[in-house]
Amino acid sequence: MMRAPATDLPVRLDDASFAVGTVTIIDRMTLTFAPGAPTLVIGPNGAGKTTLLRLAMGLAAPTSGTVTFGGRERGPPLRRAFVFQRPVMLRRSVAANLRYALSAAGMPRRQHDGRIAELLALVGLTGIGDRPARRLSGGEQQRLALARALAREPEILFLDEPTASLDPAATKAVEDIVAQVAARGIKVVMSTHDLAKAKRLAGDIVLIHRGRVVETGPAEEFFAAPKTDAARRFIAGELLI
Amino acid sequence: MKCNQNGMETSSALELVLRGDPALLAIVRLSLAVSLSAVLFAALVGLPLGAALALTRFPGRGAAIVVLNALMGLPPVVVGLAVYLLLSRSGPLGELGLLFTPQAMVIAQAILIAPIVAALARQTLEDLWLEYRDELSAMGVGPARRIATLIWDGRFSLLTALLAGFGRAAAEVGAVIIVGGNIDGFTRVMTTAIALETSKGDLPLALGLGFVLIAIVVVVNALAWGARRAGERMAG
């Protein structure tokens, strides 16, 4: 087994902002991602969802405020993982992509084959380990990206609109895996602008707009009785501009 | 009459090549040894330099890239002259006694092609880094492993860069004739021999070497094409 490193949870943003030049993308946001049901970060395009997830993963540093991982402000991702909207496959086979992730996570080589078989089975890609990863379909690549992220045995998994460019069948396959992952106790934080998806998967909702948190809370309450006018309008399908 | 003469010279040249004329083979062997050695040294300098430029950010980086790209067009005679001045008896490295030796030719060719290898490697690795950066960062991959990953995944494009360098080295004449001196049996390579034999009127040997040189360039390009195809097939 891989050695159990220090925890990355909770991931906490404290008055965190992120700006590029004079444009503020995340504006003094305070949020905590702790173990529990999946959190869906929702909001219109350009709300700052991707940047929020990148800050929470540590892929970007806040220009003011702090982001901490298990109480630590800096350091490489120990047990957090990220699946991008358009994942990039390494120029290797499917199995070699997983082997690389396992190796990067510090798993001893002799355990790789067994773990690769488990991961391929989990994401429904058994039998295609030898195929070049970049030749897979979009849906298969997204499932492989999920497997590669899970190779790190994360405590928290960030997913940035992972089904945005997939057809319904591929979307369902990815959502089923995400549900399985959440059921295993891995904290899922997923961004989407798709309310139906949020209703299907969310335990908690974070609605953001123009880089600010508009409303947070349990998904049931959020959809049944939104507290803010912006949330009501967003749920009603009105444009938040 | 002229057509007849040209035809006879061409057939004599082909005969020299086909029967493996010892003088011709010796020149080809030396040419390959010099140019391959130059590629090796250019790779040792150019690949790390290209990787460093691709993956690091520092003040003046843009200017360094412009200079490096400009150096790809270095005139061989200027490189030859610079190496000549360095290695000549009164030059800073004159004591080494390398002028008019194959080693001097390797140095000149390595200087000529190192910028080509470095510039092409920089472009290849930077493009790959832009593509891989987020994924490798999310996987917590450290700097040394990042470089190794980029070099491995970009290996077919990097091989193309090395082959481009070899093609340039094998085909250049200006630098090696200045620092090698075109000494028969010692520093005479294909390009310098072609220049000399043509001026002497010994066209069969010049033509024969020309055929071999063209064949080498074609093989190098075929290898570059094959490497790229293999890369696409294996890596997708």
Interface residues (C-beta under 8 A of the other chain):
Chain A: M57 L59 P76 P77 L78 A81 F82 F84 P87 V88 M89 L90 R91 R92 Y100 A101 A104 A105 P132 A133 R134 R135 R148 A149 R152
Chain B: E131 Y132 D134 E135 S137 A138 M139 G140 V141 G142 R145 T149 D153 G231 R233 M234 A235 G236
